[in-house]
Amino acid sequence: MFMRNLEMREFAPSAPAPLLVRSRATRCPERYELNVATAYYDRPDILDAWHRMLAGATSPETLYQSPQFFSHLIDMHQGRDANCELFIVRRSVDYAIVGFIPVRTIACGLEFRVGPVPLFKRTMRACQILGSVPLLDPAEEGLAEFVIRQLLERHVKCDVLYLQAVPEDAGAALGGIAGVSAYVMNGWRACHTQPLPDSVDGYLQKFSAKKRYNLSRQVRLLAEAAGAVQVLRIEQPGHVPAMLDALIATGACPGAERGAEQARLEGLARHGLLLSYVIRCGDEDVAVVYGSRSAAVWHVYKIACLQKYLHLSVGTSAIHLAVQDVLAHFAFKDIDFGYGTPSAEFRSTHVLKTRGLVLLHRARSLTALSLKVHGMYDAMNGALIRQVKRAQKWHAQRRQATKKPSPRADAAPTVS
């Protein structure tokens, strides 16, 4: 099952000062200045420049650094101090915009485990750079270093800058900033993505004839067991109640959280960000594919299914049906499933990309020491887990070997 939390709700945010108060600029006399533009982020000239920069963005998560997502965050904090800010970077010489940095404050948990069992967790304050790869003009020399230093200087109470999914090649450049160190939590990991062709036929042709038959057969067996299959696309606020009914039915959302979830999902839908699917058989919701969208990427966070239909591969059928609807009605370049491993049915169509959760921090600090200790401990724990798995595999092989019948000792050799 694929999971990634869009709202980072496992971390409790800490709210900064009111938006209108925080309007000062941090200046770099040589080349750049950093302005807080939260109070006027939706001004037409700002939005125009923002969209132009997004058109050339290299982040795998441009969804989270878009004006639509930032507007969604602002709307979710109506009447309260928002925990998000928008920084605009301008060239000092001509005041041209060369960067947009949407951020929010969150809490980051640093866990210490013995094997898979958690021992304790240290919570750090973090400034999350939305989109992971800062939205900057690549032609501006030294711009990334300036932005990182200024964010650390401005967010003095934050222990780290939190970058959720940095591509490994981009991460190499983050370690060369003077006075700043980078820590990759849990190491570099594989994210699986799926390049999308132009049509449903092109998608189906990526599978072998046997796999195409098996996928069709799974959908047919599901329909025979549960009723006629319907694919419900969820993208408007009015569609959200049906999605919540399905999430609660599959156990993916507790009924007690329905009110908060409905407000959040309807907010995403109002800003054109929600794109999910409910798979219904007869009168029963059997699966949900929860996702959102940017201009070129469909992000899938969770596939939830009714347990009683797991033997019919209902999750595989759900994503298979959803992808066909996406291809028929949208023009995305990729599907991004986040961290994980593709299931066997889709391994031939997926492309693994290496990314990491990167924490940038002040090189000489208590945080630097804590992260170093965590890295050493995590490495030792990983080695322990590998040793236990090797021992389990060896014992399993030994048990299998003892079950094999041994040749009779008194059997006479055959003479030819």
C-alpha positions in Angstrom: 0.0 0.0 0.0 1.3 3.4 -0.9 1.1 6.2 1.7 2.3 9.7 1.9 0.8 12.3 4.1 -0.1 15.4 2.1 -0.6 17.7 5.1 2.2 16.3 7.4 -0.4 16.1 10.1 1.7 13.8 12.3 3.7 16.8 13.2 2.2 19.6 15.3 2.9 23.0 13.6 4.2 26.0 15.6 2.7 29.2 14.4 4.9 32.3 13.6 4.0 35.9 14.3 1.0 37.4 12.4 1.4 37.8 8.7 1.1 41.6 8.5 3.7 42.1 11.2 6.3 39.9 9.4 7.0 42.1 6.4 10.6 43.1 6.8 13.3 42.2 4.1 16.6 40.5 4.7 19.1 42.0 2.4 22.3 40.8 0.7 24.1 44.0 -0.1 26.1 42.3 -2.9 23.4 40.7 -5.0 20.0 39.6 -3.5 17.4 40.4 -0.9 14.7 38.2 0.7 11.2 39.7 1.1 8.2 38.3 3.0 5.3 38.4 0.5 2.7 36.4 2.5 0.3 39.3 2.8 0.2 40.0 -1.0 1.1 36.5 -2.5 -2.0 36.7 -4.7 -1.2 40.0 -6.4 -1.4 39.6 -10.2 2.2 40.5 -10.9 3.4 38.1 -8.2 1.3 35.3 -9.5 2.4 35.9 -13.1 6.1 35.7 -12.1 5.4 32.7 -9.9 3.8 30.7 -12.7 6.6 31.6 -15.1 9.2 30.2 -12.7 7.1 27.0 -12.1 7.1 26.3 -15.8 10.8 25.6 -15.6 10.9 24.0 -12.2 12.9 20.9 -11.6 11.4 19.7 -8.3 9.5 16.4 -8.2 7.0 18.1 -5.9 6.1 21.3 -7.8 2.5 20.8 -6.5 3.6 22.0 -3.0 5.4 25.1 -4.2 2.5 26.3 -6.4 0.3 29.3 -5.7 -2.7 27.0 -5.5 -1.3 24.9 -2.7 -0.1 28.0 -0.8 -3.5 29.5 -1.2 -5.0 26.3 0.2 -2.7 26.5 3.3 -3.8 30.1 3.9 -7.5 29.3 3.5 -7.1 26.4 6.1 -5.9 29.0 8.7 -8.7 31.6 8.2 -9.1 33.6 11.4 -5.9 32.2 12.9 -2.2 32.8 12.6 -1.0 30.8 9.6 2.1 28.6 10.0 3.2 29.3 6.4 5.1 32.1 4.7 6.1 33.0 1.2 9.5 34.5 0.6 10.4 36.2 -2.7 14.0 36.6 -3.7 14.9 39.7 -5.8 18.1 40.9 -7.4 19.3 44.0 -5.6 20.5 45.7 -8.8 17.2 45.7 -10.7 14.6 44.2 -8.3 13.8 41.4 -10.6 12.2 38.3 -9.0 14.6 35.3 -9.1 13.0 33.0 -6.6 9.9 31.9 -4.7 10.3 30.0 -1.4 7.0 28.9 0.3 7.7 27.5 3.7 5.8 26.4 6.8 6.8 25.5 10.4 6.3 21.9 11.5 7.7 19.5 14.1 10.1 16.8 13.0 10.5 13.6 15.0 13.9 12.0 15.4 13.2 8.4 16.3 15.6 5.9 18.0 14.6 2.2 17.6 15.8 -1.2 18.5 15.0 -3.2 15.4 11.4 -2.1 14.4 10.5 -1.2 18.0 10.6 2.5 18.9 12.6 3.4 22.1 12.1 7.2 22.2 11.7 10.2 20.0 13.2 13.7 20.1 11.1 16.4 18.5 12.8 19.2 16.6 11.3 22.5 15.3 11.6 22.6 11.5 11.1 25.1 8.7 9.8 23.0 5.8 10.8 24.3 2.3 7.7 23.3 0.3 8.5 21.5 -2.9 11.9 20.3 -1.5 14.0 21.8 -4.3 13.8 25.6 -3.9 12.2 27.4 -6.8 15.1 29.6 -8.0 16.5 30.9 -11.2 19.3 28.4 -12.1 21.3 31.1 -13.9 21.8 33.1 -10.6 25.2 32.1 -9.1 25.2 31.6 -5.4 21.4 32.1 -5.1 20.7 28.7 -3.4 23.4 29.3 -0.8 22.1 32.8 0.0 18.5 31.5 0.5 19.6 28.6 2.8 21.7 30.8 5.0 18.9 33.5 5.2 16.3 31.0 6.1 18.4 29.6 8.9 19.2 33.1 10.1 15.5 34.1 10.0 14.1 31.0 11.6 16.4 31.1 14.6 14.1 29.0 16.7 14.0 26.2 14.1 16.6 23.4 14.5 16.5 22.4 10.8 15.3 23.2 7.3 13.2 20.2 6.2 13.2 19.1 2.6 10.9 16.2 2.2 11.9 14.6 -1.2 15.2 15.8 -2.6 16.6 14.0 -5.7 19.9 12.4 -4.9 21.7 14.5 -7.6 20.3 17.7 -6.2 21.2 16.7 -2.7 24.9 16.6 -3.5 25.0 20.4 -3.9 23.5 21.0 -0.5 26.5 19.8 1.4 28.8 22.5 0.0 27.3 25.5 1.8 29.7 27.1 4.3 28.5 26.8 7.8 25.6 24.4 6.9 25.5 20.6 7.1 23.1 18.2 5.5 21.6 15.1 7.1 19.7 12.5 5.0 17.2 10.9 7.4 16.9 7.2 6.8 19.3 7.4 3.9 18.6 7.7 0.2 15.5 5.7 -0.8 13.7 4.6 -3.9 10.6 6.5 -5.0 8.6 4.8 -7.7 7.1 6.8 -10.6 5.2 5.8 -13.7 5.8 7.7 -16.9 2.5 8.0 -18.7 1.9 7.5 -22.5 -0.5 9.5 -24.5 -3.4 7.0 -24.5 -4.9 4.0 -22.7 -3.8 1.8 -25.6 -0.2 3.0 -25.0 -0.5 2.1 -21.3 -1.9 -1.3 -22.0 0.8 -2.1 -24.5 3.5 -1.7 -21.8 2.2 -5.0 -20.3 2.8 -8.4 -21.8 -0.3 -10.2 -23.2 -0.4 -12.4 -20.2 -0.4 -9.5 -17.7 -3.1 -7.7 -19.7 -5.2 -10.8 -19.5 -4.6 -11.2 -15.8 -5.5 -7.5 -15.1 -8.8 -7.9 -17.1 -9.5 -11.2 -15.3 -9.0 -9.6 -11.9 -11.5 -6.8 -12.7 -14.0 -9.4 -14.0 -13.7 -11.6 -11.0 -14.2 -8.6 -8.7 -17.4 -7.6 -10.6 -18.7 -11.2 -10.3 -18.1 -11.3 -6.6 -19.2 -7.8 -5.6 -21.3 -6.3 -8.4 -20.9 -4.1 -11.5 -17.7 -2.0 -11.3 -18.0 1.8 -11.3 -15.1 4.3 -11.4 -16.0 7.5 -9.5 -13.7 10.4 -10.1 -13.3 12.7 -7.1 -12.2 16.3 -8.0 -15.0 18.7 -6.9 -16.0 19.8 -3.4 -19.3 18.1 -3.9 -17.6 14.8 -4.6 -15.8 14.7 -1.2 -18.6 13.2 0.9 -18.6 10.1 -1.3 -14.8 9.8 -0.9 -15.0 10.1 2.8 -17.7 7.4 3.0 -15.4 5.1 1.1 -12.4 6.0 3.3 -14.3 5.3 6.4 -15.7 2.0 5.0 -12.2 0.8 4.2 -10.8 1.9 7.6 -8.4 4.5 6.0 -10.1 7.3 7.9 -11.6 7.1 11.4 -15.2 8.3 11.5 -14.4 10.8 14.3 -12.0 12.7 11.9 -14.6 13.1 9.2 -15.3 16.8 9.8 -11.6 17.9 9.7 -10.9 15.7 6.7 -13.9 17.0 4.8 -12.8 20.6 5.3 -9.3 19.8 4.1 -10.3 17.7 1.1 -12.9 20.3 0.0 -10.2 23.0 0.3 -7.9 21.0 -2.0 -10.8 20.5 -4.5 -11.6 24.2 -4.5 -8.1 25.0 -5.6 -8.1 22.3 -8.3 -5.6 20.1 -6.5 -7.7 17.0 -5.6 -7.8 14.0 -7.9 -8.9 10.8 -6.3 -11.0 7.8 -7.2 -13.6 5.6 -5.5 -14.1 2.1 -7.0 -17.7 1.0 -6.3 -19.1 -2.4 -7.0 -22.9 -2.5 -7.0 -23.8 -0.4 -3.9 -20.5 -1.1 -2.1 -17.4 1.0 -2.1 -14.5 -1.5 -2.4 -11.4 0.7 -2.8 -10.2 4.3 -2.8 -7.2 5.8 -4.6 -6.3 9.0 -2.8 -4.3 11.5 -4.9 -3.8 15.1 -5.9 -2.4 16.8 -9.0 -0.1 19.4 -10.3 0.1 20.6 -13.9 2.1 17.6 -15.0 2.1 15.0 -12.2 -0.6 12.9 -10.5 0.5 12.2 -6.9 -0.9 9.0 -5.4 -0.7 8.9 -1.6 -2.8 5.9 -0.5 -4.7 3.0 -1.9 -7.2 1.7 0.6 -9.4 -1.5 0.0 -12.0 -3.6 1.8 -10.2 -6.5 3.4 -12.8 -9.0 2.3 -11.8 -8.5 -1.4 -8.0 -8.6 -0.9 -7.9 -12.1 -2.3 -9.3 -10.7 -5.6 -6.4 -8.2 -5.8 -8.8 -5.3 -5.4 -5.9 -2.8 -4.9 -4.3 -3.7 -8.2 -7.6 -3.5 -10.0 -8.3 -0.1 -8.4 -5.1 1.6 -9.6 -5.4 -0.1 -13.0 -8.9 1.4 -13.5 -7.9 4.8 -12.1 -4.9 5.1 -14.4 -7.1 4.3 -17.5 -9.5 7.1 -16.4 -6.5 9.5 -15.9 -5.2 8.8 -19.4 -8.6 9.3 -20.9 -9.3 12.7 -19.3 -5.9 14.3 -18.4 -2.5 15.0 -19.9 -0.1 14.2 -17.0 3.5 13.2 -17.8 4.0 11.0 -14.7 2.4 9.4 -11.7 4.4 9.8 -8.5 3.7 7.1 -5.8 6.4 8.4 -3.4 8.7 6.2 -1.3 8.1 2.4 -1.7 8.4 -0.5 -4.0 6.1 -1.3 -6.9 3.9 -4.3 -6.8 4.8 -7.2 -9.1 2.0 -6.4 -11.5 3.3 -2.9 -12.3 7.1 -3.3 -11.9 7.5 -3.3 -15.7 5.8 0.2 -16.0 7.5 1.9 -13.1 10.7 3.9 -12.9 12.5 4.1 -9.5 14.1 7.4 -8.6 16.4 8.0 -5.6 15.3 10.7 -3.2 15.8 11.5 0.4 14.4 13.5 3.3 17.2 16.1 3.9 17.6 18.1 7.0 19.8 21.2 6.6 21.2 22.6 9.9 23.9 24.8 11.4 27.2 23.0 11.2 28.2 23.9 14.8 25.2 23.3 17.0 23.6 20.9 19.4 21.3 19.8 16.5 24.4 18.8 14.5 25.6 16.6 17.4 22.1 15.1 17.8 21.9 14.2 14.1 25.3 12.7 14.1 24.4 10.5 17.0 21.2 9.5 15.3 23.0 8.6 12.1 25.5 6.4 14.0 22.7 4.8 16.0 20.6 4.3 12.9 23.5 2.6 11.0 24.0 0.2 13.9 20.3 -0.6 14.2 20.2 -1.2 10.4 23.2 -3.6 10.7 21.4 -5.4 13.6 18.2 -5.8 11.5 20.3 -7.3 8.6 22.0 -9.7 10.9 18.7 -10.9 12.4 17.3 -11.4 8.9 20.3 -13.4 7.8 20.0 -15.6 10.9 16.3 -16.1 10.3 17.0 -17.1 6.7 19.8 -19.5 7.7 17.5 -21.2 10.3 14.7 -21.5 7.8 17.1 -23.1 5.3 18.3 -25.5 8.0 14.8 -26.5 8.9 14.0 -27.1 5.3 17.1 -29.3 4.9 16.2 -31.4 7.9 12.8 -32.1 6.4 14.3 -33.7 3.3 14.4 -37.6 3.6 18.0 -38.9 3.9 19.1 -41.8 1.7 18.9 -45.2 3.3 22.2 -46.1 4.7 21.7 -49.9 4.1 20.7 -49.5 0.5 23.1 -51.4 -1.8 24.8 -49.4 -4.6 23.5 -50.2 -8.0 26.1 -52.0 -10.2 25.9 -51.4 -13.9 
